Amino acid sequence: MKGGSRPQRQMKNFQKAVDGCGLRNVAWEGYQFTFDNGQSGEANRQSMIDRAMCTAAWTDMFPYAKLIHLNQEWSDHAPIKLLFDKREKGQVMRNRFCFEQVWVGEVGCEEAMVRGFEKGRGDLVDSLKACTSEL
């Protein structure tokens, strides 16, 4: 941060807002710090200021989510990448439903989607699951 650290009051208010919203850091891996001012010796400052936050409900929906701290090459901030599943690099996900746009023109597609959303009774996740089985 240019100009030094933030006022203590501002940081306390931010922490109160985070706590009040029930937010917590998304699990992460990689180098601990995402910011480095690029100076050497005692003038060097590093911190983890780039992060992702979530609620407990979000964590329940995405239990394998993690934030990857990537290598910093051109900036004083390290890029971060949010992953949602536990697949290793190069692994193929099997049995995953993918909607194909071309299906929209197929006879019966619209009816199948309507049936699926009716079966879901207003719950988006249930409706999408039902649409998947209808299609």
C-alpha positions in Angstrom: 0.0 0.0 0.0 1.3 3.4 -0.9 1.7 5.8 2.0 2.0 3.2 4.8 -0.5 1.4 6.9 -4.2 2.0 7.3 -5.6 3.9 10.4 -6.3 1.5 13.2 -10.0 2.6 13.4 -10.5 1.8 9.7 -9.0 -1.7 10.2 -11.2 -2.4 13.3 -14.3 -1.3 11.4 -13.4 -3.6 8.5 -12.9 -6.5 10.9 -16.2 -5.8 12.6 -17.9 -5.9 9.2 -16.2 -9.2 8.3 -17.2 -10.7 11.6 -20.7 -9.3 11.4 -21.2 -10.9 8.0 -19.8 -14.2 9.3 -17.0 -14.2 6.7 -13.8 -16.2 6.8 -10.9 -16.8 4.5 -11.2 -19.4 1.8 -8.6 -22.2 2.4 -5.5 -21.4 0.5 -2.2 -22.9 -0.5 1.0 -21.5 -1.9 3.4 -18.9 -0.6 2.0 -17.2 2.5 2.3 -13.6 1.3 0.5 -12.2 -1.7 2.1 -8.7 -1.6 5.7 -7.8 -1.6 6.9 -4.2 -2.0 10.0 -5.3 -3.8 12.5 -3.6 -1.5 15.3 -5.4 0.2 16.4 -5.7 3.7 14.5 -4.0 6.5 12.5 -1.9 4.0 10.9 -5.1 2.6 7.2 -5.5 3.5 5.2 -8.6 2.8 1.6 -9.4 3.7 -1.4 -11.4 2.6 -3.7 -8.7 1.4 -5.1 -10.5 -1.6 -7.6 -13.0 -0.4 -11.1 -14.5 -0.9 -13.7 -14.6 1.9 -16.8 -16.7 2.2 -19.5 -17.8 4.6 -20.0 -21.2 6.3 -22.9 -21.9 3.9 -20.6 -21.2 0.9 -18.0 -23.6 2.3 -20.7 -26.2 2.7 -21.7 -25.7 -1.0 -18.0 -25.9 -2.2 -16.2 -28.1 0.3 -13.2 -28.6 -1.9 -12.7 -24.9 -2.9 -9.3 -23.4 -2.3 -7.5 -20.3 -3.3 -4.1 -20.8 -5.0 -1.5 -18.2 -4.5 0.4 -18.2 -7.8 3.9 -17.0 -8.5 4.3 -13.3 -8.6 6.4 -12.2 -11.6 5.4 -8.7 -12.9 3.6 -7.1 -10.0 4.0 -6.4 -6.3 0.8 -8.6 -5.9 0.7 -12.3 -6.5 -2.2 -13.5 -8.7 -4.7 -15.7 -7.0 -6.8 -18.5 -8.5 -10.0 -20.0 -7.0 -10.5 -23.7 -7.6 -13.8 -25.4 -6.8 -13.1 -29.1 -6.8 -10.5 -31.6 -5.6 -9.3 -32.7 -9.1 -5.6 -32.7 -9.7 -4.2 -30.9 -12.7 -5.0 -32.9 -15.9 -7.7 -35.0 -14.3 -10.9 -35.4 -16.3 -14.2 -35.0 -14.5 -16.5 -37.9 -15.5 -20.3 -38.0 -15.5 -20.6 -34.2 -15.4 -23.7 -32.8 -17.0 -23.1 -30.0 -19.6 -26.0 -28.3 -21.3 -25.5 -28.0 -25.0 -26.9 -24.9 -26.7 -27.9 -26.9 -29.8 -30.5 -28.7 -27.7 -32.6 -25.6 -27.5 -33.7 -26.3 -31.1 -34.6 -29.9 -30.4 -38.2 -31.0 -30.2 -39.2 -31.5 -26.6 -36.3 -29.6 -25.0 -38.4 -26.8 -23.7 -41.0 -29.2 -22.3 -38.3 -31.2 -20.6 -36.9 -28.0 -19.0 -40.3 -26.9 -17.8 -40.9 -30.3 -16.2 -37.6 -30.2 -14.5 -38.2 -26.7 -13.0 -41.7 -27.8 -11.9 -40.1 -30.8 -10.1 -37.7 -28.5 -8.4 -40.5 -26.6 -6.7 -38.7 -23.3 -6.6 -35.3 -24.6 -5.4 -32.7 -23.7 -8.1 -30.4 -26.7 -7.3 -33.2 -29.2 -7.3 -34.6 -27.7 -10.5 -31.3 -28.0 -12.3 -30.9 -31.6 -11.1 -34.4 -32.4 -12.3 -33.7 -30.7 -15.7 -30.6 -32.8 -16.0 -32.5 -36.0 -15.6 -35.3 -34.8 -17.9 -32.9 -34.0 -20.7 
